[in-house]
């Protein structure tokens, strides 16, 4: 993920995605209202993968319910995207 503050790379787990945005869990505490770039990897049954490079803004950040839980829930818009094919 890339934020408007600078380049930060974090792994995240997609929870929900639509044509308007994405909800994912991450250990990153990202600023609300900031620009974000994220990549969603799509794969088919044969193992072919395509990356969907997305650009948007963080609209919600939910802190973990448990004090020691590492993951935040992050909601971001999907303002613009491009497909990036992986080389075989």
N, C-alpha and C positions, 0 to 999 in steps of 0.2 A: 504494500500500500504506500502511496506517496501523498503526503499532506502539503498544504499550502505553507506550512512552517519550514519545510525542508523535506529531504528524502529520508524516509524511515521504512524499512522493510520488515514486515511482520507476517507470520502465517495467521490465517483466520479460517474459520469454518462457516460456510454459508448456511444460514438457517431458513431463509425465505428470500425469493427473488421474484420480481415482476418487471413489467415494462417501465415502471416509474421509479424503482429503487431496489435496495437490497438490505437485508438484516443479517448481520454476521456476528459471531462471537470472536473475541480477540483479547489478547493480554495487553494490547495497546490502549492507552488512555488518550483518545484523540479529541481535539477541541471542537465543540459544537459550532457550526457555522463555517468551519474551515473547508477549503477545497480538498478533495481526495481523489486519488487515482487508485483503482483496484482492478485485479485480474481475476476473472472467473474462468476456470478450466472446465470445458464441456467435453464429454467423451461418449462414444456410442458403444454398442455391444461388441464390436470388433476391436475396440481399443484405440480407435482413431481419436485424437484429441485436438481441440481447437481452443485457443485462448480468446476470451472476450475481454478486451481492455476497456475499462469504463472510467468515466470522469463524472464527478458530481460533488455534492456538499454533504457534510455530516449534519443531520437534522436532529438526532437523538443519541444520547449516551446513557445507558443504564449501568449503574455501578453494581457489582456483585452483591447479592442479598447476604451472603455469608462474608464476614470480615476477611477471612483467609482464602476465599475463592479467587482464582487468578483471572477469570474471564469477565470482560465487559460485553454488553450487547450494544452494537453500534448500528444505527440506521442511517443510510446515506441515499441520496437521490441518484438517479441514473439520467444525467443530462445529455451525455454524448457517449458513443462507444465505437469501437472498431474491432473487426475480427483479425486475429493474428494466427496464421496457420503455422503449425509446428513442422519442422523438417523431419522426414522419416529417417 
